[in-house]
């Protein structure tokens, strides 16, 4: 996976323009974290910190570890996230920071992985979550109706998959999985780690 092609100063504006339901997606990701009592949160694909800010607003006592492949994007995130946040340069394909975490979140990042890459990431996420923890994934998906594909995707860089495939990979990784929200070619998927 190559460096993300946007600059932090313009990233949020570009994403809001290209992803019409961006705010609804971010709200749905944060809402899906509400049932969890989170002490430690892992944010995959932190970018400028937009998702982390919303999640920490719901979990004000939590500490957050954010991972992104771009040091420049993490520099922007440092300006909006609390001092107790740890930001790590890393790719989604890399080993995850050591757990355990009660909550793992990701928004608009995992679609850069192909199917086997997503399945492998889901297994690694399961491995760093506490029993009773939750994985919340908000991302671009292949919609059931092709007319709902409104978010631009770039061949070779964006690799969205169907909700059904991702729920299957989450289940195979050991999660109890469901779609918590859908909006056209966007979805929020939830995987709960139960006793295993």
DARA-V191488 format. One record per residue. N is the residue number from 1. RES is the residue in one small letter. OMEGA is omega in degrees with one decimal (none if undefined). BURIAL is + if it has 24 or more other ideal C-beta (glycine too) atoms within 12 Angstrom, else -. Layout:
BEGIN
n=[N N]
res=[RES RES]
omega=[OMEGA OMEGA]
burial=[BURIAL BURIAL]
END
This chain:
BEGIN
n=[1 2 3 4 5 6 7 8 9 10 11 12 13 14 15 16 17 18 19 20 21 22 23 24 25 26 27 28 29 30 31 32 33 34 35 36 37 38 39 40 41 42 43 44 45 46 47 48 49 50 51 52 53 54 55 56 57 58 59 60 61 62 63 64 65 66 67 68 69 70 71 72 73 74 75 76 77 78 79 80 81 82 83 84 85 86 87 88 89 90 91 92 93 94 95 96 97 98 99 100 101 102 103 104 105 106 107 108 109 110 111 112 113 114 115 116 117 118 119 120 121 122 123 124 125 126 127 128 129 130 131 132 133 134 135 136 137 138 139 140 141 142 143 144 145 146 147 148 149 150 151 152 153 154 155 156 157 158 159 160 161 162 163 164 165 166 167 168 169 170 171 172 173 174 175 176 177 178 179 180 181 182 183 184 185 186 187 188 189 190 191 192 193 194 195 196]
res=[x x x x x x x x x x x x x x x x x x x x x x x x x x x x x x x x x x x x x x x x x x x x x x x x x x x x x x x x x x x x x x x x x x x x x x x x x x x x x x x x x x x x x x x x x x x x x x x x x x x x x x x x x x x x x x x x x x x x x x x x x x x x x x x x x x x x x x x x x x x x x x x x x x x x x x x x x x x x x x x x x x x x x x x x x x x x x x x x x x x x x x x x x x x x x x x x x x x x]
omega=[-178.4 179.0 179.8 -168.0 -177.4 176.7 -176.7 -177.6 -177.9 -173.0 -175.7 179.2 -179.5 -178.4 178.7 179.3 -174.8 -178.3 -172.9 -178.2 -176.0 -177.8 178.7 177.8 -179.2 177.4 -178.7 175.8 -179.5 -179.7 -178.6 178.1 -170.4 -177.5 -174.3 169.9 -170.3 170.9 177.5 -179.3 173.4 179.1 -177.6 -175.9 -172.0 -179.3 -178.6 176.1 -175.1 -179.8 -178.5 179.0 -179.1 -179.2 179.4 175.0 177.1 -178.0 -170.5 179.8 -174.9 167.8 -175.2 169.7 -179.6 -179.3 174.2 -179.1 -176.7 175.8 179.4 177.7 178.8 175.6 175.9 -179.8 179.4 -179.3 -177.1 -176.7 -178.7 -177.0 -177.8 179.5 173.4 -179.2 -172.0 173.2 179.9 178.9 179.1 179.6 -177.3 171.4 -178.9 173.5 -176.7 176.8 6.1 173.5 172.8 -173.6 170.8 -179.8 173.4 176.7 174.0 177.4 -170.9 179.5 175.1 177.7 172.6 -176.5 178.1 177.3 176.8 -178.9 179.0 177.7 -178.9 177.4 180.0 176.4 178.2 -177.8 -178.9 178.8 170.4 169.3 -175.7 179.5 -174.9 172.4 178.5 -176.7 174.6 -173.6 172.8 178.7 170.6 -175.7 176.5 179.1 -178.5 179.4 -179.9 179.6 -176.3 179.6 -178.4 175.0 -177.9 178.9 178.1 -179.6 -179.8 -176.0 -179.6 175.5 179.6 173.8 -177.6 179.5 -177.3 175.0 177.6 -179.8 176.3 179.5 178.8 178.4 177.5 -179.2 159.6 -167.5 175.9 171.8 -178.0 -177.2 175.5 176.8 -178.9 -179.5 174.6 177.5 170.8 179.6 -178.5 173.9 179.1 177.1 178.2 178.6 178.7 none]
burial=[+ - - + - + - + - - + + - - + - - - + - + + - - + + + + + + - + + - - + - + - + + + + + + + + + + + + + + + + + + + + - - + + + + + + + + + - + + + - + + - - + + + - - + + + + - + + + - - - + + - + + + + + + + + + + + + + + + - - - + + + - + + + + + + + + + + - - + + + + + + + + + + + - - - - - - - + - - - - - - + + + + + + - + + + - + + + - + + + - + + + + + + + + + + + + + + + + + - - -]
END
